[in-house]
Amino acid sequence: MPEFAARVIAWQKVHGRHDLPWQKTCDPYRVWLSEVMLQQTQVATVRAYFTRFVARFPDVNRLAAASQDEVLGLWSGLGYYSRARNLHLCAQTIVSEYHGEFPRQANLLQTLPGIGRSTAAAIASLCFAERVAILDANAKRVVARVLGFDADLALASNERALWDAATGLLPDPNVARTSMVGYTQGMMDLGAMVCLPKKPLCGACPVQRQCGAVAAGDPQRYPVRSRKLKRSSQSLWLLWLRRSDGAVWLRKRPPSGVWAGLYCMPMFDSEQLVRDALPTQFQKSLLIEPVFRHVLTHKDLHLHPCVVDLHDESHTSGEGRWVTAAQWPDLGLPAPIRRLLSVPGGV
Ligand code: SF4
C-alpha cells in the first residue's frame, strides 16, 4: 500500500494534534513519560499529571534519585501503579547502566523495565527517527481495519503477523529519516480522533478509499480478538480509624499484590476479622458504611469501609502511622481511598 504512509503524514500535518505538552520536544524523557502515562489514561487527565511530574522531576536523573513514595505520591489518582513503579526502576536503570542517556534503538529500549515493544518504537521513531512501527491499541485498530486483517489476535502468531503488516505500512526507507515523527504521530492521532473503536468517522479518514474494513462493510468488527479478559471479584473490609483531628491510620501495602507500595487503611477479608482486630471498648462504635465497587483490570473489588471514631487517641492498629489531612495529597493513595478521604484527583 505505497501511498498509505504519505496520506497519514499529510493528514497529520493539517488535522492532527500539535499542542500536547509532550509534543514540542524530541526529549526521550518527556516522550517516554507521556507514553507511559497515556497507556491506560485519557489525554485530558494526563496533561495535568505530566506537567506536575516534569516540574518536580525535570530529567531522568532527578526521577532516579527520588524515593518511591515521592513518585507514587505524584502518580496518586492516575491508577495502574505498576506503571509508576516501573517508571522509577527504569529511570534508575538508565542512570546506572546508560549514564543517564536513553538508548536510541527500539530493540534496546525494549529491554528496560516497563517499556514494551510499542512504547520503545514510539520513543525511537519520535525522538531518533528510527523506522519502526508502533502498535498500541489505537494503531492496532487502524492497521487491522485498513488491511481488513481478520485473524484472531488472541493467538500470538496472528499478533506477530499484524506487527509485520504494520512494518510493511511504514514510510519508504529513503524518506524515513524525515518522516517518522509525522507518521508515528499520525497513526496515534488517526486512532484517537477518527478511527474510533465504536462508530469510526470514516468520512473524515484520509485512507478511507484504501480501507479493507470499509470495503468489507463492517469496520467495527476489527480488530478481532476472541478471548476476553477473565474477571474475578474480591470483598475487602477497610478499617478506617479516625482521630478527632481528622487524621487516619494508614499502612504501607507490601511491594507486590493489589496497590503495592501505596498507603491504605488496614485491610481484612471479613467483618469478623476487623472486629477481632479491635479492642472490646471500640466494638460498639464500629460503623459499617455502605459497600462500594472499585474496578481493577482483572477484578472487581467490593470495599466495605468500617469506621471507628476514636476518643482514646492512643489507639493504633498494628503496623502503620497516623496521617493528617494535610499529608494526604502528597501520599501514594489508591483511587478509592482518595475518594473515601475526599482527596482531589481521585479517579
Ligand atoms: Fe478506520 Fe474508517 Fe479510516 Fe478505515 S476508513 S481506517 S475504518 S476510520
Residues whose N, C-alpha, C, O or C-beta is under 5 A from the ligand:
A	BS01	SF4	V142 R145 V146 V194 C195 P200 L201 C202 C205 V207 Q208 C211 A213 V214 P219
